[in-house]
Each structure stands twice: as structure tokens, then as C-alpha cells.
Amino acid sequence: MYARPVSAHKLLIIIPAFNEQGRVGNVIADVKNTLPDADVLVIDDGSADQTAAEAIEAGAIAVSLPVNSGYGVALQTGYKFAARHDYEIVGQIDADGQHKAEYLLTMLKALQEQKADVIIGSRFLERDGHYQPSLARALGIGLFARIASLITHQHVSDPTSGFQLMRIEVARFFCTDVYPTDYPDADILILLHRTGYRVFEVPVQMRPSPGQSMHTGASSPYYVYKMMLSILVTLLRPGAKDTP
């Protein structure tokens, strides 16, 4: 389901959403006020409410998945849409209002100035204490930040941030079966590093999530197990230097 024809604009902002009626419209308005020339794509991940209708009403392009398939599947659907319609830069922002669209401008500037392939919006890079996760979640984020930093040989402060901006080459790479469709977090940062893509973090401010976000994890034993396994599999893949 498309709300309107796809434009010729070269910037696409993906918003994965599950049961975000009452919030997603405000997020779309925030993005459009910040980047009026960007297209906004909402991937409705099998919502039981009026998420898709609200997205259309707010002027977004909407694609509805027939069943709830998870955060990674929703994002990958957006990447495939971006690749099919020849966008040049792809961003992603959560539908619950946690991310502030104003920082997309900072991220776009960093993408150009750093000659980066991916920019991550980090709520912990400046260590200003504005964002306070639960103790369990903080421990999980800290563990995988340390692992990702050691493997990539660069400081990673927020490996679970879903606030990102990337070039279309990376989005096309994510359309392949290398992309994990359950928890794309620290494992993806490691995969990008081993494949030769340049990833940088920029400091952003985030609001506390008002409810259960699609991008959860980092605190459950299952998440830790799955992420460790995914990182191991990633390390077993040929890296850029190993590929003929």
C-alpha cells in the first residue's frame, strides 16, 4: 500500500512501526519539518491498529506487512524499497518519538564531512547523562559496546541505536542474506567494519521511549545469546581483506 507516488527525491527516511497509532503521525511531521524534500516511508509491521492509515494521513508512503515480522524484517523491507527506487541516502528513525529528527541534519553533515558510509546517532557519546536506561539494559549496551570497539578498533558507544543514516550502497548490502532479521545491532557494526564500510558515531539527544519499542533487547538473556552467536558468525565470514 503506497500513500502516494514515489518522488524523484534522493533521500528516504524509513520508519519501522508496530502499533504506533497516536505517535507515528507526529514522528512523520517532525521529519518533514526538518527535511521537507525527503520522502518518508513507514513500514507497518502487521499492526492491529490504524498505524498505516495515520502514516498516510501525515503524508508518508506506507507499506504494510501482512503479519508482524520484527524490527529487522521491517527495516530490510525499507532498504529494498530504497534500492528499487534509486534513492541515494537512506535514514532510519523509530516510530515511537524517541528520536529527534533535528539531528538528521547533523548526521547528513557528518556523512559528507567524514566521507562516511554510515552515521550512527549515539545517545551516550557525549556522556552527558541525559538518557538513563535501566541497569540491565545499560549493562547489555556496555557489554556489546566494548566487544564492538575491540573488534572494530574504534570507539563504539551506542551499538543498539536505531537512529542511522547510510549511503544506498550500504542499504543494498543490507538487502542480502547477510542482514540479521531479528537483532541488527552490534553484529551489524562489526559486519560493516569487516566488509570495509566506514562507520562513525555523532552525539544526539533522545527522549525516553513512551512504551515498548520495536528496537528492544540488550537486557534479556536471549538477546545476549543471540547477539553473541551472531557476532561469532559474522567473524567467521570472509572480511574485505579476505575476499579475492
C-alpha positions as MATLAB code, in Angstrom:
seq = 'MYARPVSAHKLLIIIPAFNEQGRVGNVIADVKNTLPDADVLVIDDGSADQTAAEAIEAGAIAVSLPVNSGYGVALQTGYKFAARHDYEIVGQIDADGQHKAEYLLTMLKALQEQKADVIIGSRFLERDGHYQPSLARALGIGLFARIASLITHQHVSDPTSGFQLMRIEVARFFCTDVYPTDYPDADILILLHRTGYRVFEVPVQMRPSPGQSMHTGASSPYYVYKMMLSILVTLLRPGAKDTP';
ca = [
       0.000    0.000    0.000;
       1.548    3.309   -1.095;
       0.134    6.578    0.151;
       1.256    8.490   -2.924;
       3.626    8.144   -5.888;
       7.309    7.898   -5.076;
       9.036   11.201   -5.788;
      12.323   11.876   -7.537;
      13.905   12.959   -4.256;
      17.133   11.187   -3.366;
      16.721   10.977    0.413;
      14.460    8.398    2.056;
      13.726    8.184    5.786;
      12.453    4.769    6.890;
      10.196    4.472    9.937;
       9.516    0.874   11.051;
       6.299    0.846   13.070;
       4.211   -1.628   15.037;
       1.024   -0.422   16.731;
       2.184    3.210   16.780;
      -1.182    4.879   16.219;
      -1.169    8.212   18.029;
       2.611    8.603   17.716;
       3.729    7.861   14.159;
       1.963   10.921   12.710;
       3.948   13.229   14.992;
       7.203   11.500   14.041;
       6.431   11.944   10.337;
       5.623   15.631   10.886;
       8.915   16.059   12.764;
      10.866   14.512    9.866;
       9.029   16.564    7.246;
       9.573   19.797    9.158;
      13.285   19.027    9.371;
      13.774   17.621    5.845;
      10.918   18.867    3.646;
      12.492   17.436    0.475;
      12.889   13.906    1.864;
      10.486   11.047    1.259;
       9.206    9.301    4.391;
       8.458    5.581    4.257;
       6.561    3.870    7.067;
       6.830    0.082    7.218;
       3.733   -1.026    9.103;
       4.812   -4.326   10.638;
       1.425   -6.040   10.820;
      -0.104   -3.534   13.238;
      -3.502   -4.237   14.762;
      -4.360   -0.523   14.961;
      -4.501    2.373   12.473;
      -0.738    2.933   12.190;
      -0.744    2.733    8.374;
      -3.774    4.998    8.000;
      -2.225    7.594   10.307;
       1.025    7.449    8.323;
      -0.836    8.055    5.067;
      -2.789   10.907    6.633;
       0.523   12.509    7.669;
       1.805   12.329    4.086;
       4.126    9.333    4.251;
       4.498    6.457    1.843;
       3.151    3.392    3.655;
       3.934   -0.272    3.107;
       2.058   -2.790    5.274;
       3.446   -6.238    6.041;
       0.736   -8.911    6.300;
       1.977  -10.230    9.657;
       4.198   -8.935   12.430;
       7.700   -9.940   11.295;
      10.015   -7.986   13.578;
      12.277   -4.960   13.523;
      14.934   -6.359   11.193;
      12.428   -7.531    8.580;
      10.693   -4.143    8.635;
      13.998   -2.346    8.127;
      15.106   -4.682    5.357;
      11.786   -4.079    3.588;
      12.614   -0.382    3.682;
      16.117   -0.981    2.320;
      14.692   -2.986   -0.581;
      12.239   -0.186   -1.305;
      15.093    2.346   -1.295;
      17.233    0.224   -3.630;
      14.350   -0.414   -6.016;
      13.519    3.288   -6.276;
      17.119    4.511   -6.654;
      17.471    6.663   -3.564;
      20.984    7.860   -2.765;
      20.841    8.255    1.028;
      18.692    6.275    3.451;
      17.914    7.177    7.045;
      16.012    5.318    9.739;
      14.210    6.638   12.787;
      11.961    4.946   15.338;
       8.191    5.477   15.250;
       7.699    5.958   18.981;
       9.057    9.513   19.129;
      12.281    8.599   20.914;
      14.481   10.065   18.167;
      14.582   13.780   17.394;
      14.530   14.431   13.653;
      16.540   17.640   14.034;
      19.676   15.504   14.449;
      19.248   14.133   10.936;
      20.771   17.426    9.759;
      23.843   16.822   11.931;
      24.048   13.261   10.649;
      23.800   14.360    6.999;
      26.595   16.863    7.539;
      28.766   14.197    9.179;
      28.065   11.737    6.347;
      29.604   14.223    3.892;
      32.390   15.679    6.025;
      33.616   12.342    7.384;
      33.319   10.689    3.963;
      31.416    8.014    5.871;
      29.187    5.218    4.643;
      27.074    5.022    7.816;
      26.402    7.537   10.583;
      25.042    6.336   13.927;
      23.235    8.722   16.270;
      24.661    7.957   19.729;
      22.911    8.959   22.957;
      25.999    8.063   25.004;
      28.892    9.579   23.045;
      28.943   12.865   24.981;
      28.320   11.161   28.353;
      26.011   13.982   29.444;
      23.658   11.643   31.291;
      20.517   12.869   29.503;
      19.437    9.285   28.689;
      19.158    6.827   31.561;
      18.443    3.200   30.556;
      17.608    0.542   33.119;
      20.551   -1.117   34.845;
      20.090   -4.374   32.915;
      19.888   -2.574   29.601;
      22.872   -0.364   30.432;
      24.940   -3.458   31.224;
      23.918   -5.095   27.935;
      24.696   -1.983   25.907;
      28.024   -1.591   27.688;
      28.988   -5.216   27.029;
      28.331   -5.049   23.314;
      29.839   -1.573   23.012;
      33.066   -2.981   24.443;
      33.001   -6.030   22.152;
      32.287   -3.933   19.059;
      35.010   -1.443   19.992;
      37.597   -4.195   20.429;
      36.780   -5.875   17.127;
      36.442   -2.724   15.010;
      39.398   -0.924   16.658;
      37.329    2.225   17.057;
      35.228    3.557   19.908;
      31.602    2.382   19.793;
      29.360    3.950   22.434;
      25.832    3.045   21.299;
      25.697   -0.310   19.472;
      21.897   -0.597   19.821;
      20.998    2.791   18.324;
      18.347    2.534   15.609;
      18.930    6.171   14.628;
      21.060    5.867   11.493;
      21.901    7.358    8.113;
      23.621    5.472    5.287;
      24.547    5.585    1.634;
      22.496    3.466   -0.758;
      25.412    1.078   -1.278;
      25.056    0.021    2.353;
      21.280   -0.316    2.057;
      21.782   -2.588   -0.969;
      24.252   -4.647    1.050;
      21.604   -4.979    3.770;
      19.162   -6.364    1.180;
      21.198   -9.583    1.041;
      21.040  -12.567    3.374;
      23.927  -11.216    5.476;
      21.460   -8.928    7.264;
      20.055  -10.393   10.509;
      16.302  -10.023   10.574;
      15.895  -10.242   14.357;
      18.512   -8.106   16.170;
      20.591   -5.915   13.826;
      22.801   -4.193   16.413;
      26.483   -4.712   17.340;
      26.756   -7.582   14.870;
      25.925   -5.204   12.023;
      28.566   -2.686   13.119;
      31.151   -5.467   13.136;
      29.953   -6.749    9.758;
      30.212   -3.273    8.228;
      33.748   -2.875    9.583;
      34.870   -6.260    8.242;
      33.321   -5.511    4.856;
      35.229   -2.249    4.561;
      32.482    0.306    5.170;
      33.262    3.415    7.204;
      31.026    3.909   10.243;
      31.059    6.950   12.535;
      29.003    7.992   15.545;
      27.715   11.508   16.220;
      26.217   12.667   19.520;
      22.433   13.045   19.635;
      19.840   13.523   22.331;
      16.979   11.045   22.620;
      13.753   11.031   24.571;
      12.794    8.079   26.778;
      10.664    5.617   24.838;
       6.995    6.098   25.813;
       6.283    2.369   25.570;
       7.549   -0.911   24.140;
       9.784   -0.001   21.208;
      10.279   -2.308   18.212;
      14.001   -1.877   18.791;
      14.281   -3.557   22.161;
      16.764   -6.030   23.536;
      20.183   -5.703   25.179;
      18.832   -6.781   28.567;
      17.328  -10.232   28.076;
      19.412  -13.438   28.266;
      18.001  -14.497   24.887;
      19.194  -11.250   23.274;
      22.687  -11.689   24.729;
      22.836  -15.289   23.496;
      21.590  -14.407   20.006;
      23.895  -11.415   19.682;
      26.975  -13.372   20.772;
      26.104  -16.104   18.284;
      25.516  -13.565   15.507;
      28.835  -11.851   16.243;
      30.613  -15.221   16.093;
      29.023  -15.993   12.716;
      29.994  -12.520   11.492;
      33.613  -13.084   12.498;
      33.643  -16.381   10.593;
      32.597  -14.636    7.369;
      35.353  -13.539    4.983;
      36.290   -9.924    5.613;
      37.101   -7.349    2.973;
      40.798   -8.238    3.148;
      39.989  -11.934    2.833;
      37.806  -11.583   -0.242;
      39.609  -12.108   -3.593;
];
